[in-house]
Amino acid sequence: MLRILKAGLQSTLQGAPRLGHRHLGIPYAGPADPLSMALANRLVGNTHNATCVEVTFGGFEAEVEADCAVAVTGAAGRLSVSGREKSAHETWHLRTGDTIKIDPPQVGARTYLSIRAGFKARAQFCSTSTYLPASLGGYEGRALMPDDVLVPARESVMSESLKTPDALRPIFTHAFALRACVSAETDLLAPEARAAVFSETFTAGRQATRMGLSLEGHILSVASDGKMKSAPVFPGIVQCPPSGTPIVLLCDAQTTGGYPRIASIARCDRHLLGQVRPGDQITLLHRAPDAALIDFTEKQALLDRWLR
Amino acid sequence: MSAKLTPVRIADDVFEFQVDTSRHAQALASELRSAGLAEDVVAGLDRVSIRFDPARADQVTTWLAGIQSINLTGEAAGPIIHIPVQYGGDFGPDLASICEAMGLTMDAFVAMHTESEHLVEMIGFTPGFSYISGLPESFEVPRLGTPRPRVPAGSVGISAAFTGIYALAGPGGWPLIGRTQERLFDPEAAEPLRLRPGQREKFKAD
């Protein structure tokens, strides 16, 4: 059991994405970086999507109100328990009265805090994930605030101590190379714009939210009359509004949109979108869809040796 | 009837069909959703997208390649729902400028909007947001140059020839003509959405 002392810029409870409800206008939500959350859950013996705290840009502190096992993964600044420095990617056995502190990271954006058995959270539309615009799931559908008390779903101590294998610890930098495919309206791009999408380096814009992030630095010329009919979009889809500054959609993305869909980040690399900070460099590496699915299968097989 | 249905890959894990009308899109989406093979089936106004689990890629590819036609029999239309709207003023801050641009009095606009029968074509964007047709095709109301950071729940806007209702408060780029007090999205209700695609609907001045 944890009592929040400081919640930072935005901390929410996230579990499985809310699949299967997009036709009602209900986005997926879930962790912006699902791989880091799965790794956090593995260290405390949970299934991948057990409910965790997603902390944005650190600044998080909590007091332990009952003995428990927790783990921290994702973007990690200095981590400490009651003033003693701790490492990410290890099981932490905490005692009543301890204080957890997650400082702002220098690279990456989001940190995941798991607890043995997962945090108790409100399930709506088959998921505990917080979706703030509609106040769904999580802790009363809202971001965490000081004095909120997070309760584990069951007994949350464990005897085992685990460490993520070194080779499987994601390393974040300020540059992201993401595999990507063409999408439904890629052909509306002028030839030089189409070449630019898959070769130029873009800079992540100042608005980098759970809904989306803009790719700045190269204005793309798109032949759209602005009257495209609203069409389905998903996390990973890259839209290009008339301004020519593309927007990559993330986990909280709207379900439909009226802008040309000019690319899609491949499923194998979508988890990295959750770690992009404003100002980071992004390059899209072109892949054929079937090749991208093979990449996904291979990456998953590698991770499954540890995660399963 | 449209030419052969051809699934197009719009992401490594998403196929999409283009169809003639939102009625076709909704009918095809329902049929595909009931097969239970997709992670999500979403209808746009003239598209249906299918996101799948990569582990099922071959199965889904074969399945979708075999879709030949859309069965339009579907459900009965059901009774007309009446949505009360308070037009203009603080509830519809853009109504006056829309009327001015179109050379209509506000009374004439409200009469036109309340007299015609409307149809919910699609739910999308955010939970419960409804795209509703029924305005004359000649309507060409452009979206706001800069979206409002927050419009209240129940706000009624128009864009092109569509009426849209914001079921939840949030950012919004549609010019606003009024507001309804009806609750259109209730996550705790057995039927969370008051309006569904295919629903016939009339607005009434409140």
Interface residues (C-beta under 8 A of the other chain):
Chain A: L19 G20 H21 R22 H23 L24 G25 I26 P27 Q124 F125 P133 A134 L136 C181 S183 A184 K227 K229 S230 A231 P232 F234 G236 I237 Q254 T255 T256 G257 R261 S264 A266 R267 R287 P289 D290 A292 L293 F296 T297
Chain B: V8 R9 I10 A11 D12 D13 V14 E16 A29 R33 E39 D40 V41 V42 A43 G44 L45 D46 R47 V48 S49 R51 P54 A55 A57 M122 I123 G124 F125 T126 P127 G128 F129 Y131 A160 A167 L168 G170 F185 P187 P192 L193
